[in-house]
Amino acid sequence: MSSSPIIDLRNVRKTFGRKVQALRGVDLSVNPGEVFGLLGPNGAGKSTLVKILMTVIRPDGIEGTLLGKPIGHKPSLARVGYLPEHHHFPDYLTGRQVIRFSGAMTGMRRVTRNRNADRLLERVGMSSWADKRLKSYSKGMLQRIGLAQAMVNEPDLIVLDEPTDGVDPVGRREIRDLLLELRDEGKTIFLNSHLLSELEMVCDQVAIMVKGEVAMHGAIDDLTLDSRRFEIDVQGTAPDWFDAMPNTTVSTHDETTRIVLRTDQAEEIQPLIDRLRSEHRTIIRITPVQESLEDLFMRAVTEDDGTVQGPGGVIKEGRGRQ
């Protein structure tokens, strides 16, 4: 597969009515063979962007490509698997029929889609329910069938909008493992979800949308680079020589001193540890710390002046909080 972006969007704009600016010039790129997470608060424009990508709604303006072709190119859309949020398959169909019908809509031959349906029912754990009507399914079972129909055409890109909605913790883990397997098979997955802990475990890249704009975009490790530090808890009060150490803050509480060294390099804390030991101080614990995806998310959505800081400075300049 080409190393060019699977999704390459620029200046995506959408206004509903006269006043609601859902998207305000979104730029986004997704590389081949990665799990890409799109997140943001309610009303940020995530689902609108997904629906524009899948040509469900028409944008006011858009530039870029999907699978190397202009957005809306029908042969390219046939290479995409899609699970929308709040999907509604006819409840008189069986799970097997839903998967086969989805394959037919992409132009697959009958023998191929029937074979793929059997394989995918097994893969999502729904073989024993394959010929029961959807009206007898739980929400989690419907999501599993939704995932299977999104994969029936053996797509290069799989777009999933809230795929674990209504799924119990065991099911979420199984879906997470499935997404990682698909990535290892070379599939590209575009994932929109509110479950930050799930995204953090599977995503290679993320984008955080705030008020119709992309506030942060990149690998989680890169976006949290500035937050990385080591916290060293030592018994007793802090000696005077701590004050002269660069990139270090010290606090004492209840006869315990916490030394915070702003670095992600373990070798940089070794001289400090050696000196503490030479003074016969008791080291209680050493903890590497960095922001979680939830911390990153909250930093983006609570920024007041329209800018978001990342490892290289300002990532995105916006219009400010209105």
DRENTIFI-307669 format. One line per field, with one value per residue (C-alpha): x, y, z. Coordinates in Angstrom, 1 decimal, decimal comma. Example, Ala and Ser with C-alpha at 12.3 -4.5 7.8 and 13.67 -1.06 7.14 Angstrom:
// residues 2
east = (12,3/13,7);
north = (-4,5/-1,1);
up = (7,8/7,1);
//
This chain:
// residues 322
east = (0,0/1,1/2,8/0,6/-2,1/-5,2/-7,2/-5,9/-8,4/-7,9/-10,1/-13,3/-16,2/-19,8/-22,5/-26,0/-28,6/-27,2/-25,4/-24,2/-20,6/-20,1/-16,7/-14,4/-11,6/-10,6/-7,2/-6,6/-4,4/-4,4/-1,5/-1,8/-1,8/-2,6/-5,5/-6,5/-8,6/-10,9/-12,2/-13,8/-16,7/-20,3/-20,9/-17,2/-18,1/-16,7/-19,7/-20,3/-16,7/-17,2/-20,5/-18,8/-16,0/-18,6/-20,7/-23,7/-23,9/-22,4/-19,8/-19,7/-16,1/-13,5/-10,1/-8,2/-8,4/-9,7/-7,6/-5,8/-9,0/-11,2/-13,8/-16,9/-15,1/-17,5/-14,9/-12,9/-15,9/-16,4/-13,0/-14,2/-16,0/-18,3/-20,2/-22,2/-23,2/-26,8/-27,1/-30,5/-30,6/-34,1/-34,9/-36,6/-33,3/-30,8/-27,2/-26,1/-28,5/-27,2/-23,6/-24,4/-26,6/-23,7/-21,4/-23,9/-24,0/-20,3/-20,6/-19,1/-19,9/-22,5/-20,1/-17,5/-19,8/-21,4/-18,0/-16,9/-20,1/-19,5/-15,9/-16,8/-19,6/-17,1/-14,6/-17,0/-18,4/-21,8/-22,0/-24,5/-26,8/-26,2/-29,7/-31,7/-33,6/-32,0/-35,0/-33,8/-30,2/-28,8/-27,1/-23,7/-24,7/-25,9/-22,5/-20,8/-22,9/-22,2/-18,5/-18,8/-20,7/-18,1/-15,4/-17,3/-15,8/-12,3/-11,8/-8,5/-10,1/-12,5/-14,4/-16,1/-18,3/-18,6/-18,0/-18,1/-21,3/-23,5/-20,8/-19,9/-16,3/-15,5/-16,9/-14,9/-11,7/-12,6/-13,3/-10,1/-8,1/-9,9/-8,9/-5,2/-5,4/-6,8/-4,0/-1,5/-3,1/-2,4/-5,9/-6,3/-8,9/-10,5/-12,1/-14,5/-15,2/-16,0/-14,1/-10,7/-9,3/-10,1/-8,6/-5,4/-4,9/-5,3/-4,5/-1,3/-2,4/-5,2/-6,9/-8,8/-11,6/-12,9/-15,7/-15,3/-11,5/-8,6/-6,9/-4,3/-3,2/-0,4/0,9/0,0/3,6/4,6/1,7/2,5/6,2/6,3/4,5/7,0/8,8/10,1/8,8/11,2/9,8/12,5/12,1/13,0/13,3/15,0/18,7/19,7/21,6/18,2/17,6/20,5/19,4/18,0/14,5/13,7/11,0/10,9/8,1/8,0/4,9/4,7/8,5/8,5/10,2/9,0/11,6/10,1/12,7/11,3/12,8/11,8/15,4/16,0/19,8/19,3/18,0/20,9/23,3/20,5/19,8/23,5/23,8/20,7/22,2/25,6/23,8/22,1/18,6/15,7/14,2/10,5/9,6/10,5/7,6/7,7/4,8/3,2/-0,2/-2,9/-5,1/-7,8/-5,3/-4,5/-8,2/-9,0/-6,1/-7,4/-11,1/-10,5/-8,0/-9,3/-7,2/-7,7/-4,2/-3,0/0,5/2,4/6,0/7,0/5,0/1,6/0,0/-3,1/-4,1/-7,9/-10,4/-10,5/-13,4/-16,6);
north = (0,0/3,5/5,6/8,5/9,4/7,3/10,3/13,8/16,6/20,3/23,3/21,3/23,7/23,1/25,5/24,4/27,1/30,6/30,5/27,0/26,6/22,8/22,8/25,8/24,7/21,3/19,9/16,2/13,4/9,7/7,4/3,8/1,0/3,0/3,3/7,0/8,3/11,3/12,8/15,9/17,1/16,9/19,4/19,6/18,4/14,9/13,1/15,8/15,3/11,5/11,9/14,3/11,8/9,1/11,5/11,2/15,0/17,7/20,1/23,8/23,4/20,7/19,9/16,6/12,9/9,6/6,6/8,8/10,0/13,0/12,8/11,2/9,0/6,0/3,2/4,5/4,4/0,7/0,1/1,6/-0,1/2,1/1,6/4,8/6,0/5,0/2,7/1,2/-2,1/-3,5/-5,6/-8,3/-9,2/-11,7/-10,9/-13,0/-11,1/-7,7/-8,7/-10,2/-7,2/-4,8/-6,8/-6,6/-2,8/-2,7/-4,8/-8,0/-11,3/-13,5/-16,4/-14,0/-12,1/-15,3/-16,7/-13,5/-13,3/-16,8/-15,9/-12,5/-13,9/-16,3/-13,4/-11,2/-14,0/-14,1/-17,5/-18,9/-15,9/-15,6/-16,6/-14,9/-11,7/-8,4/-7,6/-10,3/-8,8/-6,8/-3,5/-5,1/-7,8/-5,2/-3,5/-6,7/-7,3/-3,6/-4,3/-7,4/-5,7/-2,9/-5,5/-7,7/-6,0/-6,5/-2,7/-0,8/1,8/1,1/4,0/3,4/5,9/4,9/1,2/0,2/2,1/-0,2/-3,0/-4,5/-4,4/-7,9/-7,0/-3,8/-5,7/-8,1/-5,2/-3,5/-6,7/-7,0/-3,5/-4,2/-7,4/-5,5/-2,9/-5,7/-7,0/-3,6/-2,1/1,6/2,4/5,8/5,7/8,2/7,5/9,1/6,4/8,0/5,0/2,8/5,2/5,5/1,7/1,3/4,6/5,4/9,0/11,2/14,4/16,5/18,7/21,7/23,9/22,8/23,0/20,5/21,7/18,9/16,3/13,8/10,8/10,7/10,4/13,4/15,5/14,7/15,2/18,4/16,7/13,8/13,8/11,7/12,0/10,8/10,6/10,7/10,3/13,5/17,2/18,6/19,6/23,1/21,7/20,7/24,4/24,6/21,7/22,6/21,5/20,4/21,4/20,2/20,0/18,6/17,2/15,1/14,4/13,3/15,2/15,0/15,8/16,4/16,3/17,4/14,8/11,6/10,2/7,7/8,2/11,9/11,0/8,6/11,3/12,5/9,0/8,4/11,5/10,7/7,2/8,7/10,8/7,6/8,9/6,5/6,6/5,6/5,5/6,6/7,2/8,1/10,4/11,8/13,1/10,6/11,1/12,3/15,0/16,0/16,1/18,4/20,6/21,1/21,7/24,1/26,3/29,9/32,0/29,9/28,4/24,9/24,3/21,2/19,9/22,3/25,3/26,4/23,5/25,3/29,0/29,4/32,2/31,9/30,9/32,7);
up = (0,0/-0,7/2,0/1,1/3,7/3,6/4,6/3,8/4,6/4,4/5,2/5,8/6,6/7,4/8,7/9,6/9,1/9,4/12,6/13,7/12,5/13,0/11,2/10,9/8,5/9,7/8,6/9,2/7,9/8,7/7,7/6,3/8,8/12,0/14,4/14,4/17,2/16,8/20,1/21,5/23,6/22,5/19,7/18,7/15,1/15,2/13,8/11,2/10,0/9,8/7,9/5,4/4,9/4,1/1,9/4,2/4,4/2,0/3,3/2,5/1,5/1,4/-0,1/0,1/-0,7/0,6/-0,4/-2,9/-4,6/-4,2/-1,4/-2,8/-5,4/-5,5/-6,3/-3,3/-1,0/-1,9/-0,2/3,0/5,9/7,9/11,2/11,9/15,4/16,3/13,3/12,7/10,7/10,0/13,0/11,0/9,4/10,9/11,7/8,7/6,4/7,5/6,8/3,4/2,4/3,3/1,1/-1,8/-1,5/-2,2/-5,3/-3,9/-5,6/-3,7/-3,0/-1,6/0,7/1,9/2,8/4,4/6,5/7,9/8,8/10,4/12,4/14,0/14,4/16,3/18,4/16,9/15,1/17,4/16,9/13,1/12,1/14,8/14,1/15,2/17,4/19,8/20,0/22,9/22,2/22,4/20,0/17,5/17,8/17,0/13,9/13,0/13,2/11,1/8,3/8,3/7,5/5,0/1,9/3,2/3,3/3,3/5,6/8,5/9,9/13,2/15,0/18,7/18,1/21,8/22,6/24,8/25,0/28,3/29,6/28,2/24,8/24,8/25,4/22,6/20,2/21,3/20,6/17,2/16,2/17,0/15,0/12,0/12,3/12,3/9,2/7,5/7,9/8,7/11,3/11,9/15,3/16,9/20,5/23,9/25,8/26,3/28,1/25,1/22,6/24,7/24,5/20,8/19,0/17,2/16,5/17,9/17,0/19,5/18,2/20,0/18,6/15,1/14,9/15,4/18,6/18,8/16,3/16,7/18,6/22,3/23,3/21,3/22,6/26,2/25,8/28,0/30,8/31,3/34,6/37,4/40,9/43,7/47,2/49,9/53,7/55,6/54,7/51,7/51,8/50,5/47,5/45,8/45,2/42,7/40,6/37,1/36,0/39,5/42,0/45,6/48,2/51,7/53,5/56,7/56,8/53,1/50,4/46,8/44,1/40,6/37,8/34,4/32,0/30,4/30,4/33,2/33,0/34,0/37,4/38,2/39,6/41,9/43,2/43,7/45,8/47,9/48,6/49,5/52,2/53,4/52,6/52,3/48,8/49,2/45,6/42,1/39,7/36,0/35,2/32,1/31,0/30,2/27,1/29,5/30,8/27,3/26,4/29,4/28,6/25,0/25,9/28,8/27,1/27,3/24,9/21,8/21,7/22,7/23,8/22,7/22,7/20,0/21,2/19,9/18,0/16,9/17,1/17,2/17,6/21,4/23,6/22,7);
//
